[in-house]
Amino acid sequence: MRFPLLALLACFSTLLAAQQSETVAPPPASDPRMYDIADAPQADRIEKDVTTLVNFGTRHTLSDTTSDTHGIGAARRWIYDEFQRISEACGGCLEVMYQRNLVEGDPESRIKEDTWVVNVIAVQRGTQDPNRFIMMSGDIDSRVSDALDGTSDSPGANDNASGMAGALEAARVLTQYEFPGSILYVGLSGEEQGLFGGKGMADWVQEQGWNLTGVLNNDMIGNITGVDGVTDNTSFRIFSEPYYPDDANDERANTYRRFFGGEVDGPSRQLARYVDAMTRQYTTNLEPMMVYRLDRFGRGGHHRPFNDAGFPGVRIMETHENYTQQHQDLRTEDGIEYGDKLEHVNFPYAAKLTGVNAITLAGLAAAPPAPPLVMIGGAVEPSTRLRWEAPETDTPIAGYYVHWRLTTSPRWEHKVFVPASRLDHTLENIVVDNYFFGVSSVGEDGNESVVVFPSTLIPRGTR
């Protein structure tokens, strides 16, 4: 009887080892859906939407709101109706709404009289974490040289009908799928008057109690020939600031950054790295350029009010701008044609950048939420220790990735998988002094959250 018993034990051991091996094996390195999503946006549909927006004549925040064919009122109602049409095609999968903010008039501002600034929102609810959101936005409004001119023709083809059309097209693509987390597709108003639409919506999101994990602000995604004379349809820029502005007044955070690093590792910077990584993995012939700056030099965009409210946000846009086509009266001077006209938009390029947004939205909506807290230790030790908290979520978590990179590297370079049963890991013989570290959650389909940089030390005396 001993031989059968030994054989049975051997079989049990083999089965147990296989189960353990299966449990600790990392999830897939890629999600095949993302390749399809990246290629799905169609240039002809984006061209049709941009043309429709241009044909409203002007979309200035202070333009006509009552006409059915002219002004910002007609434009936002068309956007609302278009989101409704997209929802009908997916069986009512979008919740479409207006979100209004009353901006009080100020003689010193770009809004002289009390004005309603109206945003258009479409919500694709997640199947498991419906209160967790990732957002893509474009701007509805346009302007000419005079920021207060609400009557002159202001086509705003690239700035920013291209971004608004991108948000509509991303909705068409992603409503063909279901994700654990929710996605917001948004048209923001009042950008040219002072980022009023974004400010109002950021406040409103806080009132709703929504967990907004990231904002992708798309502002000018259609120009490939810059004022510098360069024509390039193979790159784009991702602007992000290093940490939230309120952190500058946090003495503890400042002390931590001074002694332990993290000057370029705030939540918005990690979101930028995520866009960069998804682009490199799932697209071809498209080079992301991460710009370590809130926005263009001395300028601003609609991700800023979300950053101000404590939400991660980045700006996605073309690499080469042409300033003769931005904020300009329609005219020709010294042989130069001024104005943001339809013919200056490259629609295949806008479709490619829409694809970048779509895979970022899909990846983050599919992934589990990031760890809420990451701790680090290893001073005067040969190895680096990390510990983290598990997120509260109904989205299945396969495990976590511990990431590290050289302190001068813009991207995460190395990672190791840790199964969901564990909330700590030691990187043997990886000296904490020489690298930066972070942790992300990963789902069973291989989609990862953004990386979370350590925000506190592992208490002394613990391993």
C-alpha positions as semicolon CSV with decimal commas, in nm:
position;residue;x (nm);y (nm);z (nm)
1;M;0,000;0,000;0,000
2;R;0,297;0,233;0,038
3;F;0,355;0,278;-0,333
4;P;0,002;0,400;-0,416
5;L;0,014;0,637;-0,118
6;L;0,346;0,782;-0,231
7;A;0,212;0,811;-0,582
8;L;-0,096;0,990;-0,451
9;L;0,116;1,229;-0,247
10;A;0,337;1,292;-0,549
11;C;0,033;1,371;-0,763
12;F;-0,105;1,601;-0,494
13;S;0,229;1,781;-0,467
14;T;0,245;1,822;-0,844
15;L;-0,111;1,961;-0,852
16;L;-0,041;2,197;-0,563
17;A;0,278;2,322;-0,728
18;A;0,090;2,381;-1,052
19;Q;-0,182;2,572;-0,870
20;Q;0,073;2,783;-0,687
21;S;0,260;2,846;-1,011
22;E;-0,065;2,951;-1,179
23;T;-0,150;3,178;-0,887
24;V;0,178;3,369;-0,890
25;A;0,218;3,384;-1,267
26;P;0,182;3,742;-1,395
27;P;-0,119;3,831;-1,610
28;P;-0,082;3,881;-1,986
29;A;0,168;4,145;-2,094
30;S;-0,088;4,307;-2,326
31;D;-0,460;4,333;-2,390
32;P;-0,536;4,251;-2,758
33;R;-0,840;4,481;-2,752
34;M;-0,613;4,783;-2,724
35;Y;-0,460;4,730;-3,067
36;D;-0,809;4,738;-3,219
37;I;-0,910;5,042;-3,015
38;A;-0,599;5,236;-3,116
39;D;-0,680;5,186;-3,485
40;A;-1,056;5,233;-3,462
41;P;-1,098;5,615;-3,477
42;Q;-1,191;5,723;-3,828
43;A;-1,057;6,037;-3,991
44;D;-1,369;6,090;-4,202
45;R;-1,597;6,095;-3,899
46;I;-1,368;6,342;-3,722
47;E;-1,364;6,560;-4,035
48;K;-1,743;6,556;-4,046
49;D;-1,768;6,662;-3,682
50;V;-1,507;6,938;-3,713
51;T;-1,685;7,068;-4,025
52;T;-2,017;7,077;-3,841
53;L;-1,862;7,272;-3,552
54;V;-1,690;7,518;-3,787
55;N;-2,018;7,580;-3,967
56;F;-2,171;7,731;-3,653
57;G;-1,976;8,044;-3,750
58;T;-1,847;8,122;-3,402
59;R;-1,855;7,924;-3,079
60;H;-1,738;8,211;-2,862
61;T;-1,862;8,181;-2,502
62;L;-2,038;8,518;-2,536
63;S;-2,194;8,440;-2,876
64;D;-2,560;8,372;-2,955
65;T;-2,720;8,099;-2,744
66;T;-3,070;8,101;-2,901
67;S;-3,008;8,036;-3,270
68;D;-3,034;7,681;-3,402
69;T;-2,761;7,737;-3,660
70;H;-2,517;7,993;-3,522
71;G;-2,323;8,045;-3,201
72;I;-2,224;7,843;-2,899
73;G;-2,581;7,756;-2,802
74;A;-2,639;7,572;-3,130
75;A;-2,297;7,406;-3,103
76;R;-2,349;7,264;-2,755
77;R;-2,699;7,142;-2,840
78;W;-2,558;6,962;-3,143
79;I;-2,288;6,802;-2,926
80;Y;-2,554;6,692;-2,678
81;D;-2,763;6,541;-2,959
82;E;-2,458;6,369;-3,107
83;F;-2,380;6,203;-2,774
84;Q;-2,745;6,094;-2,763
85;R;-2,712;5,940;-3,109
86;I;-2,399;5,753;-2,998
87;S;-2,590;5,630;-2,694
88;E;-2,878;5,506;-2,906
89;A;-2,634;5,302;-3,113
90;C;-2,511;5,121;-2,800
91;G;-2,854;5,061;-2,648
92;G;-2,856;5,364;-2,419
93;C;-2,512;5,307;-2,266
94;L;-2,444;5,681;-2,215
95;E;-2,594;5,922;-1,965
96;V;-2,593;6,259;-2,143
97;M;-2,636;6,584;-1,953
98;Y;-2,557;6,953;-1,936
99;Q;-2,357;7,097;-1,648
100;R;-2,398;7,473;-1,594
101;N;-2,199;7,731;-1,401
102;L;-2,302;8,094;-1,356
103;V;-1,994;8,313;-1,397
104;E;-2,044;8,656;-1,245
105;G;-1,946;8,947;-1,465
106;D;-1,626;9,134;-1,390
107;P;-1,520;9,450;-1,578
108;E;-1,156;9,339;-1,546
109;S;-1,213;8,991;-1,688
110;R;-1,305;8,839;-2,024
111;I;-1,665;8,796;-1,904
112;K;-1,811;9,142;-1,837
113;E;-2,166;9,037;-1,755
114;D;-2,317;8,742;-1,569
115;T;-2,296;8,446;-1,808
116;W;-2,396;8,082;-1,795
117;V;-2,103;7,862;-1,898
118;V;-2,245;7,528;-2,011
119;N;-2,057;7,199;-2,045
120;V;-2,183;6,882;-2,216
121;I;-2,113;6,550;-2,044
122;A;-2,160;6,189;-2,152
123;V;-2,107;5,916;-1,891
124;Q;-2,028;5,555;-1,978
125;R;-2,087;5,376;-1,648
126;G;-1,851;5,105;-1,537
127;T;-1,979;4,756;-1,465
128;Q;-1,797;4,706;-1,133
129;D;-1,653;5,038;-1,014
130;P;-1,910;5,289;-1,145
131;N;-1,788;5,567;-0,913
132;R;-1,433;5,553;-1,053
133;F;-1,391;5,778;-1,358
134;I;-1,135;5,860;-1,626
135;M;-1,217;6,163;-1,841
136;M;-1,143;6,290;-2,193
137;S;-1,232;6,648;-2,276
138;G;-1,228;6,890;-2,566
139;D;-1,328;7,255;-2,570
140;I;-1,648;7,377;-2,733
141;D;-1,564;7,746;-2,758
142;S;-1,354;7,941;-3,010
143;R;-1,225;8,299;-3,043
144;V;-1,054;8,548;-3,274
145;S;-0,793;8,814;-3,193
146;D;-1,014;9,007;-2,952
147;A;-1,100;8,775;-2,665
148;L;-1,425;8,968;-2,611
149;D;-1,544;8,946;-2,974
150;G;-1,845;8,716;-2,969
151;T;-1,981;8,803;-3,314
152;S;-1,701;8,774;-3,574
153;D;-1,652;8,447;-3,758
154;S;-1,430;8,223;-3,547
155;P;-1,403;7,880;-3,710
156;G;-1,188;7,728;-3,435
157;A;-1,124;7,425;-3,654
158;N;-0,812;7,305;-3,477
159;D;-0,855;7,513;-3,159
160;N;-1,053;7,333;-3,052
161;A;-1,307;7,159;-3,274
162;S;-1,038;6,893;-3,324
163;G;-1,033;6,806;-2,953
164;M;-1,411;6,813;-2,926
165;A;-1,445;6,588;-3,231
166;G;-1,187;6,356;-3,074
167;A;-1,401;6,319;-2,762
168;L;-1,706;6,235;-2,974
169;E;-1,510;5,981;-3,178
170;A;-1,360;5,819;-2,868
171;A;-1,716;5,773;-2,739
172;R;-1,818;5,603;-3,064
173;V;-1,527;5,362;-3,034
174;L;-1,536;5,279;-2,663
175;T;-1,912;5,239;-2,629
176;Q;-1,863;4,915;-2,824
177;Y;-1,698;4,775;-2,509
178;E;-1,772;4,741;-2,139
179;F;-1,523;4,827;-1,866
180;P;-1,518;4,792;-1,488
181;G;-1,457;5,166;-1,441
182;S;-1,653;5,459;-1,581
183;I;-1,553;5,695;-1,864
184;L;-1,646;6,062;-1,905
185;Y;-1,656;6,226;-2,249
186;V;-1,683;6,601;-2,202
187;G;-1,718;6,923;-2,400
188;L;-1,602;7,216;-2,186
189;S;-1,697;7,579;-2,245
190;G;-1,543;7,907;-2,137
191;E;-1,184;7,798;-2,196
192;E;-1,084;8,107;-2,390
193;Q;-1,243;8,335;-2,131
194;G;-1,048;8,194;-1,837
195;L;-1,091;7,814;-1,801
196;F;-1,437;7,865;-1,651
197;G;-1,591;7,542;-1,780
198;G;-1,319;7,329;-1,627
199;K;-1,334;7,514;-1,297
200;G;-1,709;7,468;-1,274
201;M;-1,696;7,102;-1,366
202;A;-1,411;7,026;-1,123
203;D;-1,621;7,175;-0,843
204;W;-1,925;6,981;-0,962
205;V;-1,734;6,650;-0,972
206;Q;-1,633;6,705;-0,610
207;E;-1,996;6,772;-0,519
208;Q;-2,097;6,442;-0,683
209;G;-1,838;6,254;-0,478
210;W;-1,695;6,099;-0,791
211;N;-1,349;5,942;-0,785
212;L;-1,196;6,115;-1,087
213;T;-0,865;5,936;-1,142
214;G;-0,744;6,135;-1,443
215;V;-0,826;6,404;-1,700
216;L;-0,705;6,394;-2,061
217;N;-0,742;6,748;-2,190
218;N;-0,727;6,750;-2,569
219;D;-0,661;7,097;-2,702
220;M;-0,545;7,117;-3,064
221;I;-0,481;6,765;-3,195
222;G;-0,504;6,833;-3,568
223;N;-0,212;7,046;-3,690
224;I;0,103;6,890;-3,836
225;T;0,281;7,194;-3,989
226;G;0,418;7,435;-3,733
227;V;0,520;7,797;-3,737
228;D;0,875;7,660;-3,719
229;G;0,834;7,521;-4,071
230;V;0,839;7,158;-3,958
231;T;0,577;6,915;-4,084
232;D;0,542;6,609;-3,861
233;N;0,255;6,366;-3,816
234;T;0,450;6,111;-3,611
235;S;0,475;6,277;-3,270
236;F;0,264;6,456;-3,010
237;R;0,311;6,624;-2,673
238;I;0,189;6,534;-2,323
239;F;0,210;6,826;-2,079
240;S;0,202;6,757;-1,706
241;E;0,301;6,933;-1,388
242;P;0,511;6,758;-1,122
243;Y;0,267;6,772;-0,830
244;Y;-0,047;6,952;-0,720
245;P;-0,001;7,327;-0,662
246;D;-0,139;7,303;-0,307
247;D;0,146;7,065;-0,221
248;A;0,380;7,363;-0,225
249;N;0,224;7,468;0,107
250;D;0,255;7,120;0,259
251;E;0,563;7,128;0,479
252;R;0,569;6,752;0,525
253;A;0,543;6,686;0,149
254;N;0,819;6,939;0,078
255;T;1,046;6,779;0,337
256;Y;0,976;6,433;0,197
257;R;1,058;6,541;-0,159
258;R;1,375;6,714;-0,047
259;F;1,522;6,408;0,123
260;F;1,358;6,116;-0,061
261;G;1,281;6,250;-0,410
262;G;0,960;6,269;-0,608
263;E;0,997;6,615;-0,759
264;V;0,878;6,475;-1,093
265;D;0,651;6,199;-0,963
266;G;0,318;6,357;-0,875
267;P;-0,012;6,202;-0,994
268;S;-0,031;6,409;-1,315
269;R;0,323;6,315;-1,408
270;Q;0,238;5,947;-1,354
271;L;-0,067;5,989;-1,578
272;A;0,160;6,135;-1,847
273;R;0,389;5,832;-1,815
274;Y;0,086;5,608;-1,852
275;V;-0,016;5,779;-2,179
276;D;0,344;5,748;-2,297
277;A;0,361;5,376;-2,212
278;M;0,028;5,289;-2,375
279;T;0,125;5,475;-2,691
280;R;0,458;5,294;-2,714
281;Q;0,297;4,956;-2,659
282;Y;-0,014;4,975;-2,873
283;T;0,055;5,219;-3,159
284;T;0,304;5,233;-3,445
285;N;0,495;5,525;-3,595
286;L;0,386;5,763;-3,319
287;E;0,634;5,912;-3,073
288;P;0,500;6,066;-2,750
289;M;0,694;6,362;-2,612
290;M;0,647;6,414;-2,239
291;V;0,691;6,782;-2,156
292;Y;0,765;6,849;-1,790
293;R;0,555;7,163;-1,768
294;L;0,192;7,238;-1,683
295;D;0,134;7,369;-2,033
296;R;0,305;7,567;-2,310
297;F;0,540;7,838;-2,186
298;G;0,333;8,102;-2,007
299;R;0,004;7,955;-2,134
300;G;-0,276;7,742;-1,994
301;G;-0,538;7,480;-2,071
302;H;-0,845;7,314;-1,928
303;H;-0,662;7,047;-1,729
304;R;-0,532;7,318;-1,497
305;P;-0,853;7,373;-1,294
306;F;-0,873;6,998;-1,235
307;N;-0,513;6,998;-1,112
308;D;-0,603;7,291;-0,888
309;A;-0,886;7,082;-0,742
310;G;-0,654;6,787;-0,674
311;F;-0,733;6,570;-0,977
312;P;-0,456;6,430;-1,203
313;G;-0,468;6,592;-1,544
314;V;-0,256;6,629;-1,857
315;R;-0,278;6,811;-2,189
316;I;-0,249;6,606;-2,509
317;M;-0,178;6,802;-2,826
318;E;0,016;6,833;-3,149
319;T;0,394;6,881;-3,142
320;H;0,418;7,171;-3,389
321;E;0,179;7,461;-3,340
322;N;0,112;7,735;-3,593
323;Y;0,039;8,057;-3,405
324;T;-0,088;8,233;-3,718
325;Q;-0,386;7,997;-3,700
326;Q;-0,467;8,048;-3,331
327;H;-0,679;8,330;-3,183
328;Q;-0,663;8,523;-3,509
329;D;-0,905;8,735;-3,709
330;L;-0,958;8,589;-4,056
331;R;-0,730;8,792;-4,283
332;T;-0,422;8,789;-4,507
333;E;-0,124;9,011;-4,422
334;D;0,217;9,018;-4,593
335;G;0,128;8,701;-4,777
336;I;0,042;8,515;-4,455
337;E;-0,308;8,373;-4,419
338;Y;-0,433;8,408;-4,062
339;G;-0,718;8,214;-3,904
340;D;-0,808;7,872;-3,766
341;K;-0,965;7,730;-4,081
342;L;-1,083;7,382;-4,172
343;E;-0,816;7,330;-4,438
344;H;-0,539;7,348;-4,178
345;V;-0,658;7,038;-3,990
346;N;-0,497;6,702;-4,070
347;F;-0,774;6,456;-3,993
348;P;-0,574;6,128;-4,008
349;Y;-0,339;6,279;-3,750
350;A;-0,633;6,382;-3,530
351;A;-0,760;6,025;-3,558
352;K;-0,424;5,889;-3,440
353;L;-0,424;6,113;-3,133
354;T;-0,785;6,017;-3,066
355;G;-0,663;5,657;-3,067
356;V;-0,404;5,748;-2,803
357;N;-0,681;5,886;-2,584
358;A;-0,904;5,587;-2,645
359;I;-0,645;5,328;-2,536
360;T;-0,561;5,538;-2,230
361;L;-0,927;5,564;-2,133
362;A;-0,983;5,195;-2,200
363;G;-0,670;5,083;-2,017
364;L;-0,749;5,279;-1,702
365;A;-1,119;5,191;-1,707
366;A;-1,030;4,822;-1,748
367;A;-0,759;4,820;-1,481
368;P;-0,821;4,803;-1,106
369;P;-0,771;5,125;-0,911
370;A;-0,420;5,208;-0,799
371;P;-0,298;5,135;-0,446
372;P;-0,413;5,420;-0,221
373;L;-0,087;5,427;-0,025
374;V;0,267;5,310;-0,098
375;M;0,543;5,305;0,165
376;I;0,917;5,256;0,118
377;G;1,219;5,163;0,327
378;G;1,581;5,060;0,282
379;A;1,803;5,340;0,405
380;V;2,160;5,212;0,470
381;E;2,048;4,865;0,359
382;P;2,147;4,655;0,057
383;S;1,786;4,614;-0,059
384;T;1,472;4,824;-0,108
385;R;1,150;4,737;0,074
386;L;0,804;4,843;-0,043
387;R;0,466;4,800;0,120
388;W;0,126;4,919;0,001
389;E;-0,243;4,915;0,075
390;A;-0,494;4,727;-0,138
391;P;-0,756;4,945;-0,310
392;E;-1,122;4,899;-0,225
393;T;-1,271;4,770;-0,548
394;D;-1,501;4,514;-0,705
395;T;-1,266;4,489;-1,004
396;P;-1,060;4,167;-0,980
397;I;-0,694;4,228;-0,900
398;A;-0,440;3,976;-1,027
399;G;-0,164;4,144;-0,832
400;Y;0,072;4,437;-0,836
401;Y;0,381;4,552;-1,021
402;V;0,670;4,702;-0,832
403;H;0,842;4,949;-1,065
404;W;1,181;5,116;-1,051
405;R;1,390;5,342;-1,270
406;L;1,707;5,547;-1,255
407;T;1,644;5,885;-1,095
408;T;1,725;6,061;-1,424
409;S;1,502;5,840;-1,641
410;P;1,168;5,984;-1,758
411;R;1,004;5,640;-1,783
412;W;0,967;5,337;-1,560
413;E;1,234;5,091;-1,675
414;H;1,191;4,774;-1,468
415;K;0,908;4,596;-1,292
416;V;0,840;4,273;-1,105
417;F;0,505;4,105;-1,044
418;V;0,372;4,046;-0,693
419;P;0,056;3,833;-0,650
420;A;-0,256;3,985;-0,495
421;S;-0,211;3,779;-0,180
422;R;0,087;3,995;-0,085
423;L;0,110;4,366;-0,013
424;D;0,486;4,398;0,020
425;H;0,803;4,318;-0,172
426;T;1,177;4,343;-0,119
427;L;1,401;4,417;-0,416
428;E;1,714;4,232;-0,319
429;N;2,041;4,414;-0,386
430;I;1,859;4,710;-0,539
431;V;1,992;5,004;-0,338
432;V;1,723;5,260;-0,258
433;D;1,964;5,551;-0,310
434;N;2,006;5,490;-0,682
435;Y;1,650;5,455;-0,811
436;F;1,295;5,581;-0,787
437;F;1,021;5,329;-0,710
438;G;0,645;5,287;-0,740
439;V;0,362;5,034;-0,736
440;S;0,068;4,975;-0,971
441;S;-0,230;4,740;-0,956
442;V;-0,284;4,498;-1,244
443;G;-0,598;4,318;-1,353
444;E;-0,644;3,967;-1,482
445;D;-0,647;4,097;-1,841
446;G;-0,307;4,266;-1,796
447;N;-0,428;4,625;-1,773
448;E;-0,244;4,829;-1,512
449;S;-0,334;5,130;-1,305
450;V;-0,109;5,432;-1,297
451;V;0,203;5,394;-1,086
452;V;0,187;5,533;-0,732
453;F;0,504;5,690;-0,593
454;P;0,579;5,620;-0,224
455;S;0,443;5,892;0,001
456;T;0,571;5,774;0,337
457;L;0,835;5,554;0,500
458;I;0,785;5,201;0,631
459;P;0,785;5,241;1,008
460;R;1,117;5,161;1,169
461;G;1,155;4,817;1,317
462;T;0,921;4,652;1,064
463;R;1,016;4,438;0,769
